[in-house]
């Protein structure tokens, strides 16, 4: 297998291409987020599926699992590595993660005076599918012009409609009596505007039953729910009516990794969570996630997280959760 990587140059393709009215709108969104986040961290809100994120200093690269979500950066910038792809994005761009994806990421531009500020909405695939049905032939079907290729993460320049709707959604946090009625409507509007924008074709692929991307999303769902079990590629392929070679090719196109690599990353992330949150010993956590050899688990854990399990967990317990890139 060819293991060579092909990183994209570290440069934000959207910096310097601002639509004039969007820049002050983005600054206003940053002010709204900052006013609600006096300290850095990842803040859940009273609006379901909406998180606010603040980071005051650049962070080291850390491994996380992205869930399906749409994220707008209001201030600062970050890089995300998915397999062999390095994705860089900053203000006036937004990212859509269409499926659960193990990635590594770091905030590269942030300071206490000008922190990294972002707004994230978790995507409900059923809502996206319903919007696609309502749009019918009006939904975009052409290729996505994303500089990082057709993987499960894609970025685009944020348009005024998404930026305005996101600002109104954050502002709703000041009006609890309006939130219950208006927040779902604005969230649906944001998904609609994403579907009719540059990301639309890619988002549609993941909810269209006859598409390869949708089949891969079903495979990912199975792996997510059964990652502790032995991997049977033929069974996965049969479940979505694909050949093993087609499954491998399409899976790698979406996730930038093989099914085996994907399963391994899910196992290691879950083992880390079990040790950190539930206090399990490394050997117990390794068996819990499907490893048969604790020494094999320890080697793979060290390669992924940069330290043996025990040392990594001790370090994490001494740090704040705010440094985890979201």
Number of C-alpha atoms within 10 A of each C-alpha: 3 4 6 7 10 10 13 13 10 11 12 16 18 17 13 7 9 15 12 8 9 17 16 10 17 24 15 16 26 23 15 18 22 22 10 15 17 9 16 21 20 21 16 13 12 14 18 14 15 21 19 22 25 28 26 21 19 18 18 14 19 18 19 17 16 18 16 19 20 22 23 26 24 29 23 24 22 22 21 21 20 20 21 15 19 19 24 25 26 28 25 25 24 25 22 24 20 27 27 19 25 22 19 22 22 21 27 19 19 20 13 12 8 15 24 28 28 26 25 22 21 18 21 13 17 10 15 20 18 11 18 22 14 11 14 9 9 11 18 20 14 10 12 19 15 17 12 15 14 16 22 24 28 23 27 21 23 23 18 17 16 21 24 16 18 23 20 17 22 21 15 19 17 11 10 12 10 11 19 14 10 14 21 15 13 19 24 18 17 20 21 20 19 23 22 18 19 22 23 21 19 25 29 25 19 23 22 15 13 10 12 19 25 20 25 25 21 19 19 22 14 13 19 16 9 14 21 19 12 11 14 10 17 13 12 22 19 12 13 16 12 18 14 15 12 13 24 18 14 19 24 19 17 22 26 22 19 18 21 15 15 21 21 22 22 21 23 24 18 19 27 24 15 19 21 18 11 10 12 16 14 22 18 14 24 28 15 16 21 18 21 12 11 15 13 11 25 19 13 18 24 15 11 17 17 12 16 17 26 15 11 17 19 12 11 14 11 8 11 10 12 17 22 20 24 23
